[in-house]
Each structure stands twice: as C-alpha cells, then as structure tokens.
Amino acid sequence: MAIQKKTEPAAVPQHIGIIMDGNGRWAKKRGLPRTAGHTAGAANFRTITRYAASIGVKYLTLYAFSTENWSRPAEEVSALMKLFHQYLEEALRDFMDENIRVRFIGDISAFSPDLQALIRRVEEASASKTGMVLNLAMNYGGRAEITHAAQVLAQRVRDGALNPEDITEAMLSDALFTAGQPDPDLIIRPSGEKRLSNFLLWQSAYAEFVSFNILWPDFKPRHLDEAIEQFRNRDRRFGGV
C-alpha cells in the first residue's frame, strides 16, 4: 500500500534508519565486480532519499560505511572512497536543489583530507535547509559512538563539571553523533539479514525492525511503503503493557 503523504502524515515514522546491505552480492549474481554493485547502490540511495523526503520522513539515517568495512579488500575500499567523492561532488552540484539537510555521523578523520573537506562543504552548503535531515553514517560503528560519548562525559567528570552519579541516559544521548534528534522508530535492512551490525545500537533500543529478502540496489520506494505499513501494524509498548 502506498503511503499518502497528504492524507496520512501521522502514518509515516519520524525517523527511519536503513542498513544499505547487499551491493556486493547483487553484483556477484550478475557476474559483475563488487564495485558495480556499490555504484548501483549509490544510485538507489539517491532514489530512496528523495522518496523518503517526499512522503514526510523527518530524519533518515543511512549506513554507508562501517568501522569494520576497512577490512574489505583494498581495491574495494579504494573504489568506495572514489564513489563517495563522486557522490559528494554530485550532491554539491545537483542534490542541493532538494530541501534536505545532510549530516555525517561517524569518525571522518580516517578519510583523506580532500574527502573530509568535501564532507564539510556538503554539510555547510545544506545547513540552512529546513526539510528532512539525512544522516550519512560513514566510518560509523555503534560501539565506537557509545565509547566516544562515554569519553566525552568522562572528560567532563575529570574537569570537575560533572559528578559520576549525576550522569543520566539523556546526557549520554546528548553526547552521541545524533544529539538533538529523535531515536529511530524504524530500522530497515534489505538482503535478508536480521541483525543490526553495529548500527545505532543505543538509539535503536525500541525501534521496530523490518528485514527484506532483497538486495539494496533492488530496494524500491514500494518496499519502503511496505516497511512503513508493517510499522503501522506493530504494537509499540516501550516496555509497558
């Protein structure tokens, strides 16, 4: 069932996270190099991002490159870096026409200086946008994010600005990369896998999870509609009765 933005705005989750999984397998099934799958996945990323914004999603977080992805073959990692660079150049040229604010979550210091500069340019160019916030998780890991947040709070304790016993969940949330944003309502994973793979571990405590037995390049807007329909039919009790 298609989601009708004008008649059912309350039916759309405020924050959706997507684990963009299956690019390599998509390419292998077609006898193509894994890099071809990443190219197809990047094109689909743009389609799904625009569609999510059009139906009223307020925050969209996409898992683009994890802290564990560095262990992939050097050729594949190099191709991904080139693809990221190409996308960001395209974003500055074309994507800025969209009313979408782009943010990057993760440790971008591991990327090349030119890619880091491009990331900052994209964030700055879209900072005044008032529509959907797009979080791109690059060199991101949920455990690393929580560790970083703990270090931030530990430094405040060391500086005498905070007592350990006064630390709250809200304080830790405010030290995460997604500070100021609502937790995701819905996590979607194409590829058939049914695990979070270190994605938004703290924030996803009460998120609904939907898995599709299709690969990311084949994930269409209708699949996003289907995931939202499943979300609407879930009984979300948040630990209550």
C-alpha positions as CSV (number, residue, x, y, z in Angstrom):
1,M,0.0,0.0,0.0
2,A,1.4,3.4,-0.9
3,I,1.8,5.9,1.8
4,Q,-0.3,9.1,1.0
5,K,1.6,12.0,2.4
6,K,-1.3,14.4,2.4
7,T,-3.9,12.2,3.9
8,E,-1.9,10.1,6.3
9,P,1.1,12.1,7.6
10,A,0.9,10.5,11.1
11,A,1.4,7.1,9.5
12,V,5.0,7.9,8.5
13,P,7.7,7.2,11.1
14,Q,9.5,10.4,12.1
15,H,13.0,8.7,11.9
16,I,13.9,5.8,9.7
17,G,17.3,4.0,9.6
18,I,18.3,1.9,6.7
19,I,21.3,-0.6,6.6
20,M,22.1,-0.5,2.9
21,D,23.2,-4.1,2.5
22,G,23.8,-6.4,-0.4
23,N,25.6,-4.4,-3.1
24,G,28.4,-7.0,-3.5
25,R,26.0,-9.9,-3.7
26,W,23.9,-8.0,-6.2
27,A,26.9,-7.6,-8.5
28,K,28.1,-11.2,-8.0
29,K,24.6,-12.5,-9.0
30,R,25.1,-10.7,-12.3
31,G,28.7,-11.7,-12.9
32,L,29.9,-8.1,-12.2
33,P,32.7,-6.8,-10.0
34,R,31.6,-5.8,-6.5
35,T,32.3,-2.2,-7.3
36,A,29.5,-2.3,-9.9
37,G,27.1,-3.2,-7.0
38,H,28.3,-0.2,-5.0
39,T,27.7,2.1,-8.0
40,A,24.1,0.7,-8.3
41,G,23.6,1.0,-4.6
42,A,24.7,4.7,-4.7
43,A,22.2,5.4,-7.4
44,N,19.4,3.7,-5.4
45,F,20.5,5.7,-2.3
46,R,19.5,8.9,-4.1
47,T,16.2,7.5,-5.2
48,I,15.2,6.3,-1.8
49,T,16.4,9.5,-0.1
50,R,14.3,11.7,-2.3
51,Y,11.3,9.4,-1.9
52,A,11.6,9.4,1.9
53,A,11.7,13.2,1.9
54,S,8.6,13.4,-0.4
55,I,6.4,11.3,2.0
56,G,7.2,13.2,5.1
57,V,10.1,11.4,6.8
58,K,11.8,13.9,9.1
59,Y,15.1,12.1,9.7
60,L,16.7,9.4,7.5
61,T,19.9,7.7,8.6
62,L,21.7,5.5,6.1
63,Y,24.5,3.2,6.9
64,A,27.0,3.8,4.1
65,F,30.4,2.6,5.5
66,S,31.1,0.9,8.9
67,T,34.2,0.9,11.0
68,E,34.5,-2.8,10.1
69,N,34.4,-2.1,6.3
70,W,38.1,-1.1,6.3
71,S,38.9,-4.8,6.4
72,R,37.5,-5.4,2.9
73,P,39.9,-5.8,0.0
74,A,42.0,-2.7,-0.6
75,E,40.7,-2.4,-4.2
76,E,37.1,-2.4,-3.0
77,V,37.8,0.2,-0.2
78,S,39.6,2.4,-2.8
79,A,36.6,2.2,-5.1
80,L,34.2,3.1,-2.3
81,M,36.2,6.1,-1.4
82,K,36.2,7.3,-5.1
83,L,32.4,6.6,-5.2
84,F,31.9,8.7,-2.0
85,H,33.9,11.5,-3.5
86,Q,31.9,11.3,-6.8
87,Y,28.6,11.4,-4.9
88,L,29.5,14.3,-2.7
89,E,30.6,16.3,-5.8
90,E,27.2,15.4,-7.4
91,A,25.5,16.4,-4.2
92,L,27.0,19.9,-4.3
93,R,26.0,20.2,-7.9
94,D,22.5,18.6,-8.0
95,F,21.3,17.5,-4.6
96,M,21.4,20.9,-3.1
97,D,18.2,21.8,-5.0
98,E,16.4,19.5,-2.6
99,N,15.3,20.8,0.8
100,I,17.4,18.2,2.6
101,R,20.0,18.9,5.3
102,V,22.9,16.5,5.0
103,R,24.9,15.5,8.1
104,F,27.6,12.9,8.5
105,I,27.9,10.7,11.6
106,G,31.0,8.7,12.4
107,D,34.7,9.4,12.6
108,I,35.5,11.2,9.4
109,S,39.1,11.8,10.5
110,A,40.1,8.4,8.9
111,F,39.2,9.7,5.4
112,S,41.6,11.5,3.1
113,P,41.9,15.3,3.7
114,D,40.2,16.1,0.4
115,L,37.2,13.8,1.3
116,Q,37.0,15.4,4.7
117,A,36.9,18.8,3.1
118,L,34.2,17.7,0.7
119,I,32.1,16.4,3.6
120,R,32.4,19.7,5.4
121,R,31.4,21.6,2.3
122,V,28.3,19.4,1.8
123,E,27.3,19.9,5.4
124,E,27.8,23.7,5.2
125,A,26.0,24.0,1.9
126,S,22.9,22.3,3.3
127,A,23.0,23.7,6.8
128,S,20.2,26.2,6.1
129,K,17.8,23.5,4.7
130,T,14.6,23.1,6.6
131,G,13.3,19.8,5.2
132,M,14.4,16.2,6.0
133,V,17.7,15.6,7.8
134,L,19.8,13.0,6.1
135,N,22.4,11.4,8.3
136,L,25.1,9.5,6.4
137,A,26.9,7.1,8.6
138,M,30.4,6.9,7.3
139,N,33.2,5.2,9.2
140,Y,30.5,4.6,11.8
141,G,30.1,2.0,14.4
142,G,27.6,1.9,17.2
143,R,30.1,0.7,19.8
144,A,32.6,3.3,18.8
145,E,29.9,6.0,19.1
146,I,29.0,5.0,22.6
147,T,32.6,4.8,23.6
148,H,33.2,8.3,22.3
149,A,30.1,9.6,24.2
150,A,31.5,7.9,27.4
151,Q,34.8,9.6,26.9
152,V,33.1,13.0,26.5
153,L,31.3,12.5,29.8
154,A,34.5,11.2,31.5
155,Q,36.3,14.3,30.4
156,R,33.6,16.5,32.0
157,V,34.0,14.5,35.2
158,R,37.8,15.0,35.1
159,D,37.3,18.7,34.6
160,G,35.1,18.8,37.7
161,A,32.0,19.9,35.7
162,L,30.1,16.7,36.4
163,N,29.7,14.1,39.1
164,P,29.6,10.5,38.0
165,E,26.5,9.8,40.0
166,D,24.7,12.6,38.1
167,I,25.2,11.1,34.7
168,T,21.9,10.2,33.0
169,E,20.8,8.5,29.9
170,A,19.8,11.8,28.5
171,M,23.4,13.1,28.9
172,L,24.8,10.2,27.1
173,S,22.3,10.6,24.3
174,D,23.3,14.2,24.0
175,A,27.0,13.1,23.5
176,L,26.1,10.9,20.6
177,F,26.5,11.9,16.9
178,T,22.7,12.1,16.7
179,A,22.4,14.5,19.6
180,G,19.2,16.6,19.3
181,Q,17.4,14.1,17.0
182,P,14.7,11.6,18.0
183,D,15.6,8.0,18.2
184,P,14.7,5.9,15.1
185,D,11.2,4.5,15.0
186,L,12.0,2.0,12.3
187,I,15.2,0.2,11.1
188,I,15.1,-1.4,7.7
189,R,17.6,-4.0,6.4
190,P,17.5,-5.4,2.9
191,S,19.5,-8.5,2.0
192,G,17.6,-10.9,4.3
193,E,20.0,-10.5,7.2
194,K,18.3,-9.9,10.6
195,R,20.9,-8.1,12.7
196,L,21.9,-4.5,13.4
197,S,25.6,-5.0,12.5
198,N,26.7,-2.3,15.0
199,F,24.2,0.3,13.6
200,L,22.6,2.9,16.0
201,L,22.9,0.5,19.0
202,W,21.9,3.0,21.7
203,Q,19.3,4.8,19.6
204,S,17.6,1.6,18.4
205,A,16.6,0.3,21.8
206,Y,12.9,0.5,20.9
207,A,13.0,0.7,17.2
208,E,10.9,-1.6,15.1
209,F,12.9,-3.8,12.7
210,V,11.9,-4.9,9.2
211,S,14.0,-7.1,7.0
212,F,13.6,-7.7,3.3
213,N,14.9,-10.7,1.3
214,I,16.1,-8.5,-1.5
215,L,19.4,-6.7,-2.0
216,W,19.9,-2.9,-1.6
217,P,20.1,-2.0,-5.3
218,D,16.7,-3.7,-5.8
219,F,15.1,-1.9,-2.9
220,K,12.3,0.3,-4.3
221,P,10.1,3.0,-2.9
222,R,7.3,0.4,-2.8
223,H,9.4,-1.6,-0.3
224,L,9.8,1.5,1.9
225,D,6.0,1.8,1.7
226,E,5.7,-1.8,2.8
227,A,8.1,-1.4,5.7
228,I,6.1,1.6,6.9
229,E,2.9,-0.4,6.6
230,Q,4.4,-3.1,8.8
231,F,5.5,-0.4,11.2
232,R,1.9,0.9,11.4
233,N,0.7,-2.5,12.4
234,R,3.2,-3.1,15.2
235,D,2.1,-2.7,18.8
236,R,4.7,-0.5,20.3
237,R,4.6,-0.8,24.1
238,F,8.1,0.5,25.0
239,G,8.4,-1.9,27.8
240,G,4.9,-1.3,29.1
241,V,1.7,-3.4,28.8
